[in-house]
Amino acid sequence: MNPVLRKEMQERNLNALTRNNGFQFTDTFFPYTSGQIGPYYVNSESVLRTPQDYQKALEDLKNVIAETMKHSSEYVISGGETRDWIFSLPLAIELGKPTFMIYKNGKIKPPVELKDMEVIHVGDLNNQGSSPRDYWIPTIKTRGGIIRNIFFYVDRLEDGVEVMEELELKHNAIVPLNSHAWDYLQSPLKVVTAEVHRNLRERGETKESRYEWALKMLRSDRGFSRLADLYDDSNNRPKAINILTRGYPELRDELTDRLVDIASERNWDPGKIREDLAA
């Protein structure tokens, strides 16, 4: 597809996500399920709030799929439990293709025959790539299906990109969250402040740059204060522990010592801190 049209598509859907409160930004960090941290959240399903935005998102996905698959007339569309179905099910109707839903327990509904059938997968968000890797693609392949293409509404352009490449899948997204996306959200949309924009750009688009950004953030006074606040909250304490034991274990000893240093200020038990963060 023409790069100019793809850029227009990206900007149109960034507008839609913004209108529907699909983004959250911070000048420190959010804890992610993986144990990693980042300065934003994105909720692709937010476009459901406005019928026109949802319809346009589906139209853009339809056009990208049709262009990519123009030499393949016979294929089936899959979507994974559960948010993928927001996009995969209506797109199957729009494209006039059979579809099925994949569950994390390995079941599919309806129980279609996939042997030697070409399957394309439609997802809401490419994040770490764990669901396609661990659930969707194995289910398709064990049933004899052939999959070469996967489409997302939003792609964070993080670890999931590498996973798609390891799976030898061609991947497309309507909203790639690249440097142009961050620039567009600052100006003309004015959604992010100059400080948050600088954070997003400094974090970069490579695994190495994201990792270095995270180490720097967690070691900074404001980043450490955010970590301490998470640990202080019993509901969020597991997230703080996950950051240091799973996300960035090389910082565990250093930041455990810093948490112990402020234990008296926060009425924490130093022994419990070390127990929580033990190897």
C-alpha positions as CSV (number, residue, x, y, z in Angstrom):
1,M,0.0,0.0,0.0
2,N,1.1,3.5,-0.7
3,P,3.2,4.9,2.2
4,V,1.3,8.1,2.2
5,L,-2.0,6.3,2.6
6,R,-0.5,4.2,5.4
7,K,0.6,7.3,7.2
8,E,-2.8,8.9,6.8
9,M,-4.3,5.6,8.1
10,Q,-2.0,5.7,11.1
11,E,-2.8,9.3,12.0
12,R,-6.5,8.8,11.5
13,N,-6.5,6.0,14.0
14,L,-4.2,7.8,16.4
15,N,-6.9,10.5,16.4
16,A,-9.6,7.9,17.1
17,L,-7.7,6.3,20.0
18,T,-7.1,9.7,21.5
19,R,-10.7,10.7,21.2
20,N,-11.7,7.5,22.9
21,N,-9.2,7.7,25.8
22,G,-7.2,4.9,24.4
23,F,-3.9,6.2,25.7
24,Q,-2.5,6.9,29.2
25,F,0.9,8.6,29.6
26,T,3.1,9.3,32.6
27,D,6.4,11.1,33.2
28,T,7.6,8.1,35.3
29,F,6.4,4.6,34.3
30,F,3.6,2.0,34.2
31,P,4.3,-1.6,35.3
32,Y,3.6,-4.1,32.6
33,T,2.5,-7.7,33.1
34,S,5.8,-8.9,31.7
35,G,7.7,-7.1,34.5
36,Q,9.0,-4.5,32.1
37,I,8.1,-0.9,32.5
38,G,7.1,1.9,30.0
39,P,5.7,5.4,29.9
40,Y,2.4,4.6,28.4
41,Y,-0.6,2.3,28.2
42,V,-2.7,1.8,25.0
43,N,-6.1,0.2,24.9
44,S,-7.0,-0.7,21.4
45,E,-10.6,-1.7,22.2
46,S,-11.3,1.9,23.2
47,V,-12.5,2.6,19.6
48,L,-15.6,0.6,20.4
49,R,-16.8,3.7,22.3
50,T,-17.6,5.6,19.1
51,P,-19.3,3.6,16.3
52,Q,-17.8,5.8,13.5
53,D,-14.3,5.3,14.8
54,Y,-14.8,1.6,15.2
55,Q,-16.2,1.3,11.7
56,K,-13.3,3.2,10.3
57,A,-10.8,1.1,12.1
58,L,-12.5,-2.0,10.6
59,E,-12.5,-0.4,7.2
60,D,-8.7,0.3,7.4
61,L,-8.0,-3.2,8.5
62,K,-10.1,-4.6,5.7
63,N,-8.2,-2.5,3.1
64,V,-4.8,-3.6,4.4
65,I,-5.9,-7.3,4.5
66,A,-7.4,-7.1,1.1
67,E,-4.3,-5.5,-0.4
68,T,-2.0,-8.0,1.3
69,M,-4.1,-11.0,0.4
70,K,-5.0,-10.0,-3.1
71,H,-3.3,-13.0,-4.6
72,S,-5.0,-15.4,-2.2
73,S,-8.7,-15.9,-2.7
74,E,-9.2,-18.7,-0.3
75,Y,-8.4,-18.2,3.4
76,V,-9.9,-18.3,6.8
77,I,-9.7,-15.6,9.5
78,S,-8.9,-16.5,13.1
79,G,-8.9,-14.4,16.3
80,G,-7.7,-15.2,19.8
81,E,-9.5,-15.1,23.1
82,T,-11.0,-12.5,23.6
83,R,-10.1,-9.0,22.5
84,D,-9.0,-10.1,19.0
85,W,-12.6,-11.0,18.3
86,I,-13.5,-7.3,18.4
87,F,-11.8,-7.1,15.0
88,S,-11.6,-10.6,13.6
89,L,-15.3,-11.4,13.6
90,P,-16.7,-8.3,11.9
91,L,-13.8,-8.4,9.4
92,A,-14.7,-11.9,8.4
93,I,-18.2,-10.6,7.5
94,E,-16.8,-7.6,5.6
95,L,-14.3,-9.7,3.7
96,G,-16.8,-12.6,3.1
97,K,-14.5,-15.2,4.7
98,P,-15.1,-18.1,7.1
99,T,-13.8,-17.4,10.6
100,F,-13.2,-19.2,13.9
101,M,-12.3,-18.2,17.5
102,I,-9.3,-19.7,19.3
103,Y,-9.3,-20.2,23.0
104,K,-6.3,-20.4,25.2
105,N,-7.2,-24.0,26.2
106,G,-6.6,-25.0,22.5
107,K,-10.2,-25.3,21.5
108,I,-11.6,-23.5,18.5
109,K,-15.2,-22.5,17.8
110,P,-16.8,-23.4,15.5
111,P,-14.7,-26.7,15.0
112,V,-13.7,-26.0,11.4
113,E,-11.4,-28.2,9.3
114,L,-8.1,-26.4,8.9
115,K,-5.9,-29.0,7.2
116,D,-4.0,-27.4,4.3
117,M,-6.2,-24.2,4.7
118,E,-4.5,-20.8,4.6
119,V,-5.3,-18.9,7.8
120,I,-4.7,-15.2,8.6
121,H,-4.9,-14.1,12.2
122,V,-6.3,-10.7,13.2
123,G,-5.4,-9.3,16.6
124,D,-6.1,-6.2,18.6
125,L,-2.6,-5.4,19.9
126,N,0.9,-6.7,19.3
127,N,2.7,-6.4,22.6
128,Q,5.1,-9.1,23.8
129,G,3.9,-11.6,21.1
130,S,3.3,-14.3,23.8
131,S,-0.3,-15.1,22.9
132,P,0.4,-15.8,19.2
133,R,3.5,-17.7,20.1
134,D,2.1,-19.8,22.9
135,Y,-1.6,-20.2,21.8
136,W,-2.9,-19.0,18.5
137,I,-0.2,-20.2,16.1
138,P,0.4,-23.6,17.7
139,T,-3.3,-24.3,17.7
140,I,-3.6,-23.4,14.0
141,K,-0.5,-25.5,13.0
142,T,-1.4,-28.6,15.1
143,R,-4.7,-28.7,13.2
144,G,-2.9,-28.6,9.9
145,G,-3.5,-24.9,9.0
146,I,-1.0,-22.8,7.1
147,I,-0.4,-19.3,8.5
148,R,1.9,-16.7,6.9
149,N,0.2,-13.4,7.8
150,I,-0.9,-11.7,11.0
151,F,-2.6,-8.3,11.2
152,F,-3.0,-6.0,14.2
153,Y,-4.9,-2.9,14.9
154,V,-2.1,-1.5,17.1
155,D,1.5,-2.6,17.3
156,R,3.7,-1.4,20.2
157,L,6.8,-2.3,18.1
158,E,8.4,-4.0,21.1
159,D,9.3,-7.6,21.8
160,G,6.3,-8.8,19.8
161,V,8.0,-7.7,16.5
162,E,10.9,-10.1,17.1
163,V,8.5,-12.9,18.1
164,M,6.5,-12.5,14.8
165,E,9.8,-12.7,12.9
166,E,10.8,-15.8,14.8
167,L,7.5,-17.3,13.9
168,E,8.2,-16.4,10.2
169,L,5.0,-14.3,10.0
170,K,4.5,-11.2,7.9
171,H,3.0,-8.7,10.3
172,N,1.0,-5.6,9.5
173,A,-0.6,-2.9,11.8
174,I,-2.9,0.0,11.3
175,V,-1.3,1.9,14.2
176,P,2.4,1.2,14.6
177,L,3.6,3.1,17.7
178,N,6.8,4.4,16.2
179,S,8.6,7.8,16.4
180,H,6.1,9.4,14.0
181,A,3.3,8.3,16.3
182,W,4.9,10.1,19.3
183,D,5.6,13.2,17.2
184,Y,2.1,13.3,16.0
185,L,0.6,12.9,19.5
186,Q,2.7,15.9,20.6
187,S,2.0,18.1,17.6
188,P,-0.6,18.6,16.2
189,L,-2.7,16.6,18.7
190,K,-0.9,18.0,21.8
191,V,-1.8,14.8,23.7
192,V,1.6,14.4,25.4
193,T,3.7,17.0,27.1
194,A,7.3,17.9,26.0
195,E,8.6,15.8,28.9
196,V,6.6,12.8,28.1
197,H,7.4,13.1,24.4
198,R,11.1,13.2,25.3
199,N,10.6,10.1,27.4
200,L,9.0,8.3,24.6
201,R,11.7,9.2,22.1
202,E,14.5,8.4,24.5
203,R,13.0,5.0,25.1
204,G,13.5,4.4,21.4
205,E,12.5,1.6,19.1
206,T,15.0,-1.1,19.9
207,K,15.1,-3.7,22.7
208,E,18.5,-2.3,23.9
209,S,17.3,1.3,24.0
210,R,14.1,0.3,25.9
211,Y,16.2,-1.6,28.4
212,E,18.6,1.2,29.0
213,W,15.8,3.6,29.4
214,A,14.2,1.4,32.0
215,L,17.4,1.0,34.0
216,K,17.9,4.7,34.0
217,M,14.3,5.4,35.0
218,L,14.3,2.9,37.9
219,R,17.6,4.3,39.2
220,S,16.4,7.9,39.0
221,D,14.8,9.6,42.1
222,R,11.4,9.9,40.5
223,G,11.5,6.3,39.1
224,F,12.6,4.9,42.4
225,S,9.9,6.9,44.2
226,R,7.3,5.4,41.8
227,L,8.7,1.9,42.5
228,A,8.5,2.5,46.3
229,D,4.9,3.7,45.9
230,L,4.0,0.5,44.1
231,Y,5.7,-1.5,46.9
232,D,3.8,0.5,49.5
233,D,0.4,-0.4,48.1
234,S,-0.5,-4.0,49.0
235,N,-2.5,-4.3,45.8
236,N,0.4,-3.2,43.6
237,R,3.3,-4.8,45.6
238,P,3.3,-7.8,43.4
239,K,4.0,-5.5,40.4
240,A,7.0,-3.9,42.2
241,I,8.3,-7.4,43.0
242,N,7.8,-8.5,39.4
243,I,9.7,-5.5,38.1
244,L,12.8,-6.4,40.1
245,T,12.6,-10.2,40.0
246,R,11.4,-10.7,36.4
247,G,11.8,-7.5,34.5
248,Y,15.2,-6.2,35.6
249,P,16.8,-8.7,38.0
250,E,20.2,-7.0,37.7
251,L,18.8,-4.1,39.6
252,R,17.3,-6.3,42.3
253,D,20.1,-6.1,44.9
254,E,20.7,-2.4,44.3
255,L,17.1,-1.3,44.6
256,T,16.3,-3.7,47.4
257,D,19.0,-2.0,49.4
258,R,17.5,1.4,48.6
259,L,14.0,0.2,49.7
260,V,15.5,-1.1,52.9
261,D,17.1,2.3,53.4
262,I,13.7,4.0,53.5
263,A,11.9,1.2,55.4
264,S,11.6,3.3,58.6
265,E,10.0,6.2,56.6
266,R,7.4,3.9,55.1
267,N,6.8,1.7,58.2
268,W,8.1,-1.4,56.3
269,D,9.8,-4.4,57.8
270,P,13.3,-4.6,56.2
271,G,13.3,-8.4,56.6
272,K,10.1,-8.7,54.7
273,I,11.5,-6.5,51.9
274,R,14.4,-8.8,51.5
275,E,12.2,-11.9,51.7
276,D,9.9,-10.5,49.0
277,L,12.8,-9.8,46.7
278,A,14.9,-12.8,47.4
279,A,16.2,-14.8,44.4
